[in-house]
Amino acid sequence: MTVVVSAATDLPDVGTALFLVLGEGVNFRSRLESVDGETFTVAAPLETAGPAGFTPGQEFEIFWATPRTRIVLPTRLVALSDESPFRWRLTPTAAPRQSNRREYVRGGGGAAVRLATEEHSMEGALLDISEGGLRCWIDEPADLAPGDELRATVSLGPENEVEVTGTILTVREAPHGDPGQHVVLTFTSGESLAQMIRLYVMTWEINERRLRLG
């Protein structure tokens, strides 16, 4: 049975913030740019702009928030632009549905990160972390690729150094002309690690609000 979904009917207004679910527990912020019949275009998330291992035909979910719930829409990647501004063209693969599942909260930044493969290790800095993944910066390019297994050790406080092993989701050059690369790693966390990460992100958010308020 073929599911026919009208993008024009089922999507929110152009300009609405969307989230692309590109890994288990890893959501990337985007924006609805345009709608054209059965396809629509979104801004490529900053973490994945340019070559990042995503190819036409891959399927994933997107979601957006409403006042009382969030709307989840299964989609398929139709095409990627190969020059700036980077855009992804998508098409729905099923009807949208409501979901009240708790979202993974991302935050943090600045903590030291040690990355290790079977062959070598490297030092980096945390950009953000959630219960399902982390994003970090390394100052020199490394021989890393999407799908590689990677071990990361992160300091989440004076006495809270944690180690996770996961799979690389994306590797891309650091933006704005900065040296090095940004690496996104996805992993599965047990409840004790998840609680530790939630506490770390919550503490970071409180400190950020205090700084903004002066």
C-alpha positions, 0 to 999 in steps of 0.5 A, spaced: 500 500 500 502 506 497 502 512 502 501 519 499 502 525 503 502 532 501 507 536 504 504 542 503 498 540 507 502 536 513 508 541 514 508 547 518 509 554 516 515 556 512 521 558 517 518 554 522 524 551 526 525 543 525 529 538 528 532 532 524 533 525 528 539 523 524 541 518 530 538 515 536 537 520 541 541 525 536 537 531 534 539 537 529 536 543 529 534 546 522 528 550 519 523 549 513 525 553 507 520 552 502 515 547 500 514 544 493 508 539 492 510 533 494 517 535 497 520 540 501 527 543 503 530 544 509 536 548 512 542 543 512 544 542 520 550 546 521 553 539 524 552 536 517 553 541 512 557 539 506 559 532 505 557 528 511 556 521 509 548 522 508 546 520 501 539 521 497 535 515 499 536 515 506 530 515 511 529 519 518 524 522 522 523 530 523 519 533 528 517 540 530 513 543 536 506 545 537 504 548 544 501 542 546 505 536 543 510 535 537 509 532 530 513 527 528 514 526 520 517 520 517 521 522 511 526 520 505 532 524 503 531 526 496 537 531 494 542 535 497 545 541 495 553 541 493 554 549 495 552 554 500 547 555 502 546 548 503 539 545 503 536 538 503 530 536 499 526 531 503 519 527 501 514 525 507 514 517 507 508 516 512 503 521 515 505 525 521 503 523 528 503 526 535 508 524 540 509 526 547 516 522 548 521 526 552 526 529 548 534 528 549 536 535 551 543 537 549 548 542 552 554 543 555 561 545 552 568 547 553 570 540 557 576 536 555 575 530 551 579 524 549 578 520 543 581 514 542 580 508 536 584 502 535 590 505 532 591 512 536 588 517 540 587 525 540 585 531 545 579 535 543 573 539 547 566 538 548 561 542 544 555 539 547 552 532 549 546 529 550 544 522 553 544 519 546 550 523 543 556 528 543 559 533 539 566 535 540 572 539 536 579 536 535 584 542 533 587 537 527 584 533 522 584 526 524 583 519 520 576 518 522 569 517 518 562 516 519 561 509 521 567 508 525 567 506 532 570 511 537 571 511 545 570 518 548 572 520 555 569 526 557 570 530 564 563 532 566 565 535 573 571 535 578 569 528 580 565 525 574 569 523 568 565 518 564 567 514 558 563 512 552 564 507 546 559 509 540 559 510 532 561 516 529 555 519 525 559 525 522 565 528 521 566 535 518 571 541 517 570 546 523 566 552 520 568 559 520 575 558 517 577 555 524 582 549 524 580 542 525 574 538 525 567 537 528 566 530 530 559 527 532 559 521 536 552 517 538 552 512 543 547 508 548 547 510 555 544 506 561 540 510 566 546 512 571 550 515 565 543 518 563 542 522 569 549 524 570 549 527 563 542 530 565 545 533 571 551 536 567 546 539 562 542 542 567 547 545 571 550 548 564 544 551 562 543 554 569 550 557 569 549 560 562 542 563 564 546 567 570 551 569 565 546 572 561 543 576 566 549 578 569 
